Amino acid sequence: MASRHPLQGILFSSGCTWKEQRRFGMSALRSLGLGRKSMEFCVQEEAGHMVEFFASKRGESVDPRIPLFHAFCSVISSVIFGHPFDIEDKVYQKLIECIEYEAHFFLSTFHLLYELFPWLMRYLPGPHQKAFSCLEQIHSFGRSEIRRHKEKRETDEPRDFIDFYLDEIDKKKDDPESTFDEVNLVHVIYDLFTAGTDTGSSTLCWALLFMVVHPDIQEKVQAEIDAAVTRSQRISYEDRMNLPYTNAVIHEIQRYKYVLLVGNFRQCAKDATMFGFPIKKDTVIIPDIASALYDPEEWETPHQFNPNHFLDKEGNFFVRDAFIPFSLGKRICIGDNLARMEIFLFFTNLLQAFTLRLPDGVRELNTNAVRGRLAVQPHPYTICAVPRKATAWEREQEASQRA
């Protein structure tokens, strides 16, 4: 990203910095409940707020991008900052605007020119100057949150990621080799916040779009959810074990509409040879994740939306080795478990509560991707979320409970 130091944070760092920051990041996230019921409860709460938002529209046409983005923002904000943000908060709105601009700028021609001629581009006008300003505003927001935490924190009771990181800075303050400082913390906040919002919300945007485009698939998902979970119960992440078709649909959306153009950048640690091609030390390696997700030797219909890619002949769910939307190996996304939980719970709660339809007068939606940003998103669209009626079985259950 523009004006970013390559040795800071997690996403774009390497060597000792990357090892320390990633190891600590995973440890802190686990301590904060990643993979446990406490984190699931937070995601379920946000899923409930999202259902309430769509219900308030009473089946009218709505652009789903903002509420979906806000749902993912709220979860990761609770993890990093210890609290979600009000969607009407002006500072929060400016933060989201800056993150959106940075995502667009990352794949632009001006960003490429900046990377080639940074010494020159800094003095020339253009959209890169706004990118500098946006990045500084994001970092300034991170610094203000750090100051707020330092004023109120209790060292023996860390409440969120920033508290854990500040404790680590204190522990390593006498270690001259330590990579833990407030400058690095600002970059880690940026990495976690952007990675925890843009890709997940983009995936869910694709999911809702494809449920409208394929109403037969939507009906099968809803029928499976109705049979496995009553509406008086909260859908839990464990319910995915009883929802093989729904799980297959979610995974197929992640495969068919992979939301990143490429995987995370890596740097060759030493001279190497791959498939007969020499790769010099320090060469930047860009993994092509999509080559696995669309490999015709791995998928029967790689360029078609087909949930059967994740179902065996008996209808049981299974995952193939070529399914790597969160990358793999040591550079796998550190928040992949949280992202999987969010996508599953947000998607199933919406499909349980609503039938998604085209607005009146709209005949079809564009299923092509918008290029030119870090996350591959669908073209802007609106849908109608029509509240579903309770099934006969559910009405019978509710009647027996009242009796």
KAPE-V862377 format. One record per residue. N is the residue number from 1. RES is the residue in one letter. SS is DSSP state (H for helix, E for strand, C for the rest). Layout:
n = <N;N>
res = <RES;RES>
ss = <SS;SS>
//
This chain:
n = <1;2;3;4;5;6;7;8;9;10;11;12;13;14;15;16;17;18;19;20;21;22;23;24;25;26;27;28;29;30;31;32;33;34;35;36;37;38;39;40;41;42;43;44;45;46;47;48;49;50;51;52;53;54;55;56;57;58;59;60;61;62;63;64;65;66;67;68;69;70;71;72;73;74;75;76;77;78;79;80;81;82;83;84;85;86;87;88;89;90;91;92;93;94;95;96;97;98;99;100;101;102;103;104;105;106;107;108;109;110;111;112;113;114;115;116;117;118;119;120;121;122;123;124;125;126;127;128;129;130;131;132;133;134;135;136;137;138;139;140;141;142;143;144;145;146;147;148;149;150;151;152;153;154;155;156;157;158;159;160;161;162;163;164;165;166;167;168;169;170;171;172;173;174;175;176;177;178;179;180;181;182;183;184;185;186;187;188;189;190;191;192;193;194;195;196;197;198;199;200;201;202;203;204;205;206;207;208;209;210;211;212;213;214;215;216;217;218;219;220;221;222;223;224;225;226;227;228;229;230;231;232;233;234;235;236;237;238;239;240;241;242;243;244;245;246;247;248;249;250;251;252;253;254;255;256;257;258;259;260;261;262;263;264;265;266;267;268;269;270;271;272;273;274;275;276;277;278;279;280;281;282;283;284;285;286;287;288;289;290;291;292;293;294;295;296;297;298;299;300;301;302;303;304;305;306;307;308;309;310;311;312;313;314;315;316;317;318;319;320;321;322;323;324;325;326;327;328;329;330;331;332;333;334;335;336;337;338;339;340;341;342;343;344;345;346;347;348;349;350;351;352;353;354;355;356;357;358;359;360;361;362;363;364;365;366;367;368;369;370;371;372;373;374;375;376;377;378;379;380;381;382;383;384;385;386;387;388;389;390;391;392;393;394;395;396;397;398;399;400;401;402;403>
res = <M;A;S;R;H;P;L;Q;G;I;L;F;S;S;G;C;T;W;K;E;Q;R;R;F;G;M;S;A;L;R;S;L;G;L;G;R;K;S;M;E;F;C;V;Q;E;E;A;G;H;M;V;E;F;F;A;S;K;R;G;E;S;V;D;P;R;I;P;L;F;H;A;F;C;S;V;I;S;S;V;I;F;G;H;P;F;D;I;E;D;K;V;Y;Q;K;L;I;E;C;I;E;Y;E;A;H;F;F;L;S;T;F;H;L;L;Y;E;L;F;P;W;L;M;R;Y;L;P;G;P;H;Q;K;A;F;S;C;L;E;Q;I;H;S;F;G;R;S;E;I;R;R;H;K;E;K;R;E;T;D;E;P;R;D;F;I;D;F;Y;L;D;E;I;D;K;K;K;D;D;P;E;S;T;F;D;E;V;N;L;V;H;V;I;Y;D;L;F;T;A;G;T;D;T;G;S;S;T;L;C;W;A;L;L;F;M;V;V;H;P;D;I;Q;E;K;V;Q;A;E;I;D;A;A;V;T;R;S;Q;R;I;S;Y;E;D;R;M;N;L;P;Y;T;N;A;V;I;H;E;I;Q;R;Y;K;Y;V;L;L;V;G;N;F;R;Q;C;A;K;D;A;T;M;F;G;F;P;I;K;K;D;T;V;I;I;P;D;I;A;S;A;L;Y;D;P;E;E;W;E;T;P;H;Q;F;N;P;N;H;F;L;D;K;E;G;N;F;F;V;R;D;A;F;I;P;F;S;L;G;K;R;I;C;I;G;D;N;L;A;R;M;E;I;F;L;F;F;T;N;L;L;Q;A;F;T;L;R;L;P;D;G;V;R;E;L;N;T;N;A;V;R;G;R;L;A;V;Q;P;H;P;Y;T;I;C;A;V;P;R;K;A;T;A;W;E;R;E;Q;E;A;S;Q;R;A>
ss = <C;C;C;C;C;C;C;C;C;C;C;C;C;C;H;H;H;H;H;H;H;H;H;H;H;H;H;H;H;H;H;C;C;C;C;C;H;H;H;H;H;H;H;H;H;H;H;H;H;H;H;H;H;H;H;H;C;C;C;C;E;E;C;C;H;H;H;H;H;H;H;H;H;H;H;H;H;H;H;H;C;C;C;C;C;C;C;C;C;H;H;H;H;H;H;H;H;H;H;H;H;H;H;H;H;H;C;C;H;H;H;H;H;H;H;H;C;H;H;H;H;C;C;C;C;C;H;H;H;H;H;H;H;H;H;H;H;H;H;H;H;H;H;H;H;H;H;H;H;H;H;H;C;C;C;C;C;C;C;C;H;H;H;H;H;H;H;H;H;H;H;C;C;C;C;C;C;C;C;C;C;H;H;H;H;H;H;H;H;H;H;H;H;H;H;C;C;H;H;H;H;H;H;H;H;H;H;H;H;H;H;H;H;C;H;H;H;H;H;H;H;H;H;H;H;H;H;H;C;C;C;C;C;C;C;C;H;H;H;H;H;H;C;H;H;H;H;H;H;H;H;H;H;H;H;H;C;C;C;E;C;C;C;C;E;E;E;C;C;C;C;E;E;E;C;C;E;E;E;C;C;C;C;E;E;E;C;C;C;H;H;H;H;C;C;C;C;C;C;C;C;C;C;C;C;C;H;H;H;H;E;C;C;C;C;C;E;C;C;C;C;C;C;C;C;C;C;C;H;H;H;C;C;C;C;H;H;H;H;H;H;H;H;H;H;H;H;H;H;H;H;H;H;E;E;E;E;C;C;C;C;C;C;C;C;C;C;C;E;E;C;C;C;C;E;C;E;E;C;C;C;C;E;E;E;E;E;C;C;C;C;H;H;H;H;H;H;H;H;H;H;H;C>
//
